């Protein structure tokens, strides 16, 4: 019975109902309901027998949902009302006592916080798994030279292991962001009521501890109005998906005939419906395409919260589909990226050939002139002139004559030709974090240590 005396319009029922998507919060809702029932017993709202009956009833509801035997009814507006309806069917009017000292406002916020913490931890685990594969592939290819690119143009040579580790450190930051999102969901909204708190002195600290929260929320209005923890997760997911899109994009490019740097496993590729010779890197392409979807989820929730007056409004029902879709998308992409990378075959000869282009040693030639006392900007211009002569005459830099070198700078002597030997380009990069063998070995050691770190909570 409510103040409304007209039958609900079927169209309003459709737009108002969330049972079609929030039913996946059933486990969190039952956890929260059990903890709330115990808090009510602690405040003498329920006696021992009543608590036992409610717990038994909720356990039966849990079993029905786990076995997919739960019969949803047209009157079930959301998962919270569905569970309460079924509980009341099982134990009678006592089921109606469970909502004492609780609003759907703090109930749904608590369920969503529990869900977000769990999924943030899972995303962190998947990040760690992908980091482990990246590290293994980097160790395996620590001695394989390849052309490094800027603007998708050959720039300077690097080791493939060094390039792969760039994604390792991206994923480490992603892992930390997911951990931060989990911590952001560490305050328990339950016990805030609709917005003003409760008329009942429930032990919120005990309930928070039982549910695994760090603490109860300090402000009842903020507790029911905030979805910051979900925004934090969506932000972490969006950035992670962007990182995976860059990995996917490079695999697409590298696996083309024009590059030929790598080849995905057959089990992670597809053929063409019309061209029998095709092997398409569809998994990598989908990693590339999923990022805008997760970015849109973040924008959706930020848009819902934008300028929304405190405390609760039904707008907040729109938090779930964006969050659920992002959770499913980023977890799938992390698993797929790990499997794709595990089976990726790298063509060492093709990679090494790309690093054999002497033009990649141009910066090293400029640094040679700097070591001989020439300002770098001047050296840059000198080497640019050498490059132009080599290109116009269709020669390599090492094929320029000593007389030609002398016309550009008297400082260009035999060391010029030594610099243009391939190994010197790579091993000259001695700075920490660089691609040379020594700093790369140190980076691999640091990556092993980072991977061994316990997941932040």
Residue, then its C-alpha position, 0 to 999 in steps of 0.5 A: x500500500x502506498x499513497x498512489x491509488x492508480x495502477x502503474x502504467x505498463x510503459x512506466x513499469x518498463x522504464x522503471x524496472x531494473x531486474x533485467x540487469x541488476x539481478x546479477x547483484x543477487x549474491x551481494x544482496x543476500x550477503x548484505x541482507x544476512x549481515x543486516x539481519x544480524x545487526x537487527x538482532x544485535x539491536x533487539x529488533x529480531x530475536x534469535x529464532x527470528x534471525x535463524x528463520x531469516x538466515x535459513x530463508x535467505x540461504x534457501x533463496x541463495x540456493x535457488x538463485x545458484x541453481x537457476x531455479x529462482x522464479x522471477x515474477x512480473x511484480x519484481x521491480x529489482x533484485x532487492x524486491x525479488x529476494x524480499x518477496x521470495x523470502x516472505x513467501x518462504x517464511x511469512x510476514x517475518x520477511x517484512x521485518x528484514x527491511x527495518x532500518x534499511x532503505x533500498x538507497x543504502x542497500x543498492x549502494x552497498x551491493x554495488x560497492x561489494x560488487x565493485x571491490x570483487x571485480x576490481x580485485x579480479x581485474x588486478x589478478x588478470x593484469x598480473x597474469x598478462x604482466x607475467x606473460x609479457x615478462x616471459x616473452x620479453x625475457x625470451x626476446x631480450x636479444x632480438x633487435x627491431x626497429x623502434x618507431x615514432x609517428x609509425x616511421x623507423x626511428x631508433x633500434x630497440x630490443x623486442x624485449x624492451x618494447x614488450x616491457x613497455x606494456x608490462x609497466x602500463x599493466x602495472x599501473x593498471x593493476x594499481x588503479x584497479x587496487x585503488x578502485x577497490x579501496x575506494x569501495x571500502x566504505x560501507x553505505x549500509x546503515x545510512x537509510x534513505x539519506x538521513x540515517x536510522x532510528x535504530x542504533x545498529x552496530x555499523x562497525x560490526x556489519x562493515x567488518x562482517x562484509x569486509x569493508x574498512x569502515x562504515x561511511x561517515x556521512x549518510x547523504x554522501x553514502x547513498x548519493x556517491x558512486x565515486x567508487x564505480x567511477x574509479x573502477x570505470x576510469x581504471x577499466x577505460x585506461x586499461x582498455x586503451x593500453x590493450x588497444x595499443x597492444x592490439x593495434x601493434x599486433x595488427x600492424x606487425x602481423x601484416x605482410x608488409x611488416x611480418x614481425x609476428x603471426x598470431x596462433x591459428x586458434x586466435x585468428x580467423x579466415x575469410x569467407x571469400x579469400x582462402x589465403x587470408x589469416x586475420x588477426x581478429x582478436x587483436x582488432x577487437x582489443x583495439x575496438x573495445x576501448x571506446x566502449x569502456x570509455x563510453x561507460x565512464x562517460x555514461x556514469x559521469x554524465x548521470x552524476x553530473x549536476x545531480x542534486x543530493x541525495x538519491x534520485x532514480x537516475x542512479x539506477x543507470x549506474x549498473x549497466x555501464x559498470x557491468x558492461x565495462x567489467x565484462x569487457x575489460x575482463x574478457x579483453x585482459x584474458x584474450x590479450x594474455x592468450x593472444x600474446x602467449x601464442x604469438x610467434x615472432x619472426x626474429x629474422x624479419x625483426x632484425x632486418x628492420x633494425x639493420x637500416x643504417x638510417x636508424x644510427x643517425x642520432x648516434x652519429x650526431x652524438x659522436x660529433x657532440x662528443x667531439x665538441x660540436x653543439x647538438x643542434x649543429x650536429x643534427x644539421x650535419x647528419x641531416x645533410x649526410x642523410x639527404x646525400x645518401x637518400x639522393x644517391x640511393x646509398x647507405x650512410x656507410x657507403x659515403x666516401x671519406x671525402x664526402x664526409x669531410x665536406x660536411x665536417x672535419x670531425x667525421x673520421x673512422x669512428x663514423x663507420x664504427x658507429x654505423x655497425x649495428x650492435x653499437x646503436x643498441x648498446x650505446x643506450x646505457x641510461x637506466x630504462x634504456x634498451x641496451x643489454x645492461x639496462x634491459x637486464x636491470x629492467x627485467x629484474x625490476x619487472x620480476x620484483x614488481x610482478x612478485x609484489x602482493x596485490x594492493x588492496 
